[in-house]
Amino acid sequence: MKIGVLGATGPAGSGLAARLASVGFEVILGSRSKYRAMEVRDKIVQRWPDKELLLEAGDNHEASGRADVVVIATPWDAAASTAADCANEMEGKVVISMANALAKVGHEFQPLVPPRGSVAASVQAAVPKSLVSATFHHVPAKELGDLAHPVESDVLVCSDHPAATQATLEIVSKVPDLRGVDAGELSNAAPIEAFAAVLLQVNVKYKTRVAIRFTGLPQ
């Protein structure tokens, strides 16, 4: 499976791209500038010379056009416009939205309410012919990109399209110590995205990196 990561030059995108490549996915790093994507690809490969990372670089249109599944990893306020710009290339494909709309006010992180209630819903509206799912909101970018250590967390997945939910859960399941959890329809993306502010606040308070684990679920 080829996975295109749009906005792969940022911390979240590059971290996710490295982690997915480390478990055998072919990953295409996308950016507004292909040359910037090439720089980030080279940095990832140089950092992990002992890993056989299947990483390619291209602009966002190349990444979305050649991929089977597309991840929108841009900052939240650019997610919908980036998706709309690549709508033709992503028609009929599973598109994963992972951004959280947050703002730091004083010493606190506060969730914002984007158009349509969530970033994921805004992305779905921008690409109505794609199958949008929302996931990876609570997995820290730094930990994703550190291939020397596992990432341990439950990962909530929500979508209005069963095929998108299933495809996203399968991707999550390929990463050791991550467990995908079906969290229902895309309307649940709003509270899922907003909860990231709580996790960030706990991280600041206790100087750590917390992860979500749900009890009572079948293994």
JOLINGI-V328232 format. One record per pair of residues at least 24 apart in sequence whose C-alpha atoms are under 6 Angstrom apart, sorted by the first residue. I is the first residue (numbers start at 1). GAP is how many residues later the second one is. D is the distance in whole Angstrom. If there is no record, write none. Layout:
BEGIN
i: {I:I}
gap: {GAP:GAP}
d: {D:D}
END
This chain:
BEGIN
i: {2:2:2:2:3:3:3:3:3:4:4:4:4:4:5:5:5:5:6:6:6:6:6:7:7:7:11:12:13:15:15:15:16:18:19:21:21:22:26:27:28:28:28:28:29:30:30:30:30:31:31:32:32:33:34:34:61:64:65:69:70:71:71:72:76:76:80:80:80:84:84:87:91:91:92:92:93:93:94:94:94:95:95:96:96:96:97:98:98:98:98:100:109:110:111:111:117:118:131:133:133:133:134:138:152:152:153:153:153:154:154:154:154:154:155:155:155:156:156:156:157:157:157:158:158:158:158:159:159:160:160}
gap: {24:25:65:66:24:64:65:66:67:24:59:60:63:66:24:25:65:66:24:25:54:66:67:24:66:67:130:129:60:126:129:130:128:127:125:32:33:31:28:28:27:28:29:35:28:28:29:30:33:28:29:27:28:26:24:25:25:25:24:25:25:24:25:25:24:25:42:43:46:42:43:40:38:39:37:38:37:38:37:38:70:36:37:36:37:38:37:36:37:38:39:93:88:87:83:86:73:72:33:25:26:31:24:58:25:26:25:58:59:24:25:26:58:59:24:25:26:24:25:27:24:25:26:25:26:27:28:26:27:25:26}
d: {5:6:5:5:5:5:6:5:6:5:5:6:5:5:5:6:6:5:5:6:6:5:6:5:5:4:6:5:5:6:5:4:6:6:6:5:6:6:5:5:6:5:5:5:5:5:5:4:5:5:5:5:6:6:5:4:6:6:5:5:5:6:5:5:6:6:6:4:6:5:6:6:5:5:6:5:5:6:5:6:5:6:5:6:5:6:5:6:5:5:5:5:5:6:5:6:6:5:6:6:4:6:5:6:5:6:5:5:5:6:5:6:6:5:6:5:6:6:5:6:6:5:5:5:5:5:5:5:4:5:5}
END
